[in-house]
Amino acid sequence: MELGNVALLEFIFLDLFVGLFCNILIVYMSCRAWRRGGQPGPADTILFSLGLCNVLMQSLLICSIVMYFFCFQILISNDFYRLYSGVYIPLCLSSSWMTSWLCIFYCIKITTFQFRFLVWLKSRFSDVLPGLIFMSIVVSFVLIYPITTVLSTGKCSANNTVERSVEFLPLVVPRRFLPIILLWFCIPCLLIFMSLTMTIASLALHVLRMKGSPSFSDSQITAHVSSMKTMASLLVLYVTFYLSQVILLLNMFPFTSGWFWLFLLLHYSFCTLQGIILTLGNPKLYNALLHFYNFIKLEKKKGKGVR
């Protein structure tokens, strides 16, 4: 294997393990909040589901890289790719829908608009959320299953002996199915965009109305702006990720192209970047990360003191 490929795989492994840490932290902190508070809040429920989805997706990606070295013939077989994509793609879709529910939660929490539907959603969101998450997962798996039965690696058959090359890794998806996948990806993206737009508009109106008022709170505005930054970052991440998926699925660049590697890196880095955005955008998660970092620093100092 070329030195460049080895360096790339090392970077991907490091990226995946950083992402695993962030997403496991999200799952752990959500479970901890449940254990302490009893009834989980909407944010904890969504973050737990998102973190768990990302952990499963990253575990599958790590598994595929390990198989690249030790079980390459199985990795490039059509049967394995159908099984792999039958789990990975629905998890991707489920993750995008859960992100849209998170952004909608931020939106209804921050906005001051009194539309009838928004008022109803504010009062019922906690009740309907488990059903929304369940339906997102079920529909994603049911929708993708017929598509996975016709997927192929497009490069080899089971009887062929092939060299270990990343050229064999991208899936070949029949183009007639791409609109279905893209539509199911685009709807959550549109919901995120609409939530972000409404939140920005509502916050701007609120600031204009309350400026100069004794009840005007800078700390509250700062918290709302932090939520909007998280929503905007997730929107940019998802748009970039969707574009990279389309380009990889359509095989628009040969594996020797630098663009191919860039989009492949975006593909592998998605869960990591999402975990980082969610961790930095949530005060509880951010404080837990700082606490862990300080703990590691303290342990290192103790280790040096013993020596």
N, C-alpha and C positions, 0 to 999 in steps of 0.2 A: 504494500500500500504506500502511496506517495506521502511525503512528509506533510504536505499541505492538507491532505485528507485526514491524517492523524490529528493535526492541530485543530482542524474544524470539528472533528468528533469529540476531542477533549473539551473544546469550548461548549459544544452542545450539551455534553454530560454535566459540566459545571453549571451551565444555565438551568438545566433540568433540576439539579439538586438544590440550587438556590430557590427555584420556583416551588419545589416540593416542601422546602422548609417554610416558605411564606404561606402556602396553602394549608399545610398541616397546622400551622399556628392559627390560621383563621378557623379551622374546624375545631381545634382545641379550645380556643377562647369562646366560641359559640356554645360548645358543650358546657363549658365552665359557667357561662351566663345562665344557661338552662338550669344547671344544678343548683345554683345560688338563688335564682329568682323564681323558680318553679315554671310558670307559664312563659314560654319564649316570646319575645317581641318579634315583629315582622322583620326588622333588620337582621336579627340573629338567625332567624329561620332562613332567610335568603342567603346570608353569608355562609351559613353552614352548608347549604345545598350547593352553592357556587364553589366553595372550597373543596367539597367532596368530589364534585365533577372534575375539577382541575387536577386533584390528586390522582383520580382514576385515569384521566387522559395522559398525564405525565408518566404514570406507571406503564401504560401501554407504549409510549414513545421510548422509554428506557428499555422495555422488553424488546422492542423492534431493533434497537441499536445492539443489544447483547446478541440477539439472533443473527444480526448482520455478520458477527464474527464467528459464531459457533454453530449456527443452524441456517446457513445462507440459503440452501436449496429449499428448505421449508418456508423461509421468509418470502421468497419470490414465487412460491406456488400460488395459483389462483384460489385454491380452497382456503388457504390461510388468509389471503388478502380479503376475501369475502367475509370471513369471520372477523378479522381485525377491523375492517371498515364498518361492519355491521354493529360494532360497539363504539368505535371512535367517533364516527360522523354523528350519530345520534347524541353522544355526550357533548360534542361541539355545539350542536343545535340547541340542546337543553341549556347549556351554559349561556348561550346568547339570549334565550328567553328569560332565564333567571336574572340576567343583568338588566334586561328591560323592566322586570318587576321591581328590582332594586331602585332603578332611576324613577319609576313611577311612584314608589314609596317616598323617595326624597322630594319629588315634585308635589305630592299632595300634603306632605308635611310642611313644606315651605310656602307654597302659594297661598295667596289670600283671596283668590277669585271665588265668587259665590255661585258658580254654575251648578245647576241642579245635579248633574252627573258627578261632578267633583265632590260636592257635599255628601252625596250617597256613598261615593268611593271612600272618602275619609272615614265615614262611620262604619263601613263594612269590610274594609281592605283586610284587616286581620283575620276575619272569618273566611273570606274567599281565597286568601293566599295559599293555604295548603292544597286546595283544589287546583289552583292555577299552576303550581309547581308540579303536581302529579300529572295533570293533563299535558304540560309541556314535555315531560319525559316520555309519557306513553305515546303521544302523537308523533314525537320525533323518531322513536324506534319503529312504530308501525309504518310511518311514511318512508323510512329509509330501507326497510327490509326488502321490498320488491326490487329496489334498485341494486342492492348488494348481490342479488342472485345473478346479475349479468355483469358484474365488475370483473376486470381482469388486469393483470400486470401489463399486458400488451407487448411483452418483449420475449417471452420464452414459454416453452411448454414443460410439463413435468419430466419428460424424458431427456431434455437437453441439458448438457453440462455447460454452464456459463461462468464467465469470470466474475469475480466479486467487483461490481461496479455500481455506483449510485444511479447509473442510467436505468437500472431495472427496478428502482424503488417507486417511482411515481405511479399512481393508479391511472387506468384509462377508463373514464366514465363515458358511456354513450351520451352523445350531446342532446338527445331528446329528453334526457332526465335532468339536465343541468337547470332548466327553468324552475323545476319543482324544488330542487335544493336551494337555488338562489332566492326564490320567493320566500321560503321558510327561514332563510337567513336574513332577508331584507326587512321583513315585517318587524322583528325586534329592533333592528337598527333604526327604523322609522319611528318606533315608539320611544326609543332613547332620545332621538332628535327632537321629537315633539315635547317630551318631558323637559328636556333642557331648555328649549325655546320658551315654554310657558313659565318655567322657574325663573329664567333671566328677566322676562317681562314683568312678572309679579314682584320680584325683588326690586327692580328698578322703580316701579310705581310706589312700592312700600317706602323706599328710601326718600323719594321725592315728597311723599306725604308726611313722613315722620321727621324729616330733617328740621332741627331746631326745637323739636318737642322734648319735654323732660323725660318721656318714656323711651326715647330713642336709645338703643343699646348697640354700641360698637361690637361688643363680644358676640351678640346674637347675629349681627350682620356677617362677622368674620366666620362664624360657624356655617352660615348659609352659603357664603362664597366658597368655603372649603368643599361643601357638598357639590356645588356646581362645577368646581374644578375636577372633582372625581368623575362626575357625569361626562364632562367634556373629554377628559382623558380616555374614558371607556369608549366613547363614541369614536374618537380618532383611532383607537386601537382596533375596534371592530371593523371599521371601514378598511383600514390597512390590511387586516387579517383576511377579510373577505376577498379583497382584490388579489392578495397573494394566493388564496385558495383557487380562485378562478384561473389564474395564470398557470398554476401547477397542474390543475385538472385538465386544462386544454393543451398542456405540453407546448406552450408558446415559445419556450427557450430550450435549447439543447443543454444537457447536463454539464457541458464544458463551458457554458456561458457564465460570466460573473453574476448576471441578473438571476439566473437559476438559483445560485447559491444564496443570494440575498433573500429571495422569496422563501427558500427552504429554511433559512435562519429565522425569518419572521414566523414561519409555521411552527417551528420548534420553540420559539421564545414566547408564543402567545400566552400560555398559562402562567409563565413566570412574570411577564409584564402585568398581566391582570392581577396576580397575587400581590405584586409590589404596589400597584395603584390602590387596591382595596386596603392594604395594610397601612400605607401612608395617609390615606384619606379618612381613616377611622381612628379617632383619638384613643380608644381602648386598645386597639391592635398596635398602634404606633407606640404607646406607652409600654405595652408588653414586649415589643421588639427592643426598645431602649433598655428595659429591665434585663432582658436576656443578654444584650450586648455588654452592659455593665457587669453582669454576673461572670461572663467569660473573661473580661478584663481583670476582675478581682481574682479569679482562679489562676490566671496567668501570673499575677503578682505573687500569689501564695506559692506557686510552683517555683518561681525564681528565688523566693525567700528561703525555701527548703534547701535549694542547692547551695 
